[in-house]
Amino acid sequence: GAVVSQHPSRVICKSGTSVKIECRSLDFQATTMFWYRQFPKKSLMLMATSNEGSKATYEQGVEKDKFLINHASLTLSTLTVTSAHPEDSSFYICSAQAGGEKLFFGSGTQLSVL
Amino acid sequence: RKEVEQDPGPFNVPEGATVAFNCTYSNSASQSFFWYRQDCRKEPKLLMSVYSSGNEDGRFTAQLNRASQYISLLIRDSKLSDSATYLCVVTVNTGKLIFGQGTTLQVKP
């Protein structure tokens, strides 16, 4: 089946640093990728929709300058958390859509900002 | 009001029990419906799609009631391995998936 690879799986960083998370579709071309954030015991919240070759569409309340998304190719999207703060600590998950509605999820990244 | 609402639980049931989860959604224009399963700190995995006619996959039965904007998941003969969080998911006409908070199931021996 289709596979989406997400790295790193876990990152611990100091407050003020930037963290980049990669999401790759390994055996299919993903025209659309989604980035979600999940706080403990809460649902996945869509942060942004990333379309190859165009600017990402951010959900209401998500700062585009803080969460930089780049979808440079049909197999790679990156999320950069800039100037991370402790309140950004969360579980970030990407998903990729090849066509139609079926989504394939990455394994998630647990970000801890000290 | 949340777009997709679920009782977070937890539901604690013994092995072999039958358990049912419910979900309501607010957008009458919602197009597709799914149940996902998520284990702790793992990615969600598609359990099954949900259709108005109802669909069954082994011990799992899903049902959609469009008039009431209500989705259900029934698990029969619960196994220990069924312990997880079950996410109700709805798509809207933009193609976005909207996730419910999830319902936690704990199956006890």
Boltz contact constraints between the chains, C-beta under 6 A:
constraints:
  - contact:
      token1: [A, 43]
      token2: [B, 99]
      max_distance: 6.0
  - contact:
      token1: [A, 43]
      token2: [B, 100]
      max_distance: 6.0
  - contact:
      token1: [A, 43]
      token2: [B, 101]
      max_distance: 6.0
  - contact:
      token1: [A, 43]
      token2: [B, 102]
      max_distance: 6.0
  - contact:
      token1: [A, 44]
      token2: [B, 99]
      max_distance: 6.0
  - contact:
      token1: [A, 93]
      token2: [B, 43]
      max_distance: 6.0
  - contact:
      token1: [A, 101]
      token2: [B, 32]
      max_distance: 6.0
  - contact:
      token1: [A, 105]
      token2: [B, 43]
      max_distance: 6.0
  - contact:
      token1: [A, 105]
      token2: [B, 44]
      max_distance: 6.0
  - contact:
      token1: [A, 107]
      token2: [B, 43]
      max_distance: 6.0
  - contact:
      token1: [A, 108]
      token2: [B, 43]
      max_distance: 6.0
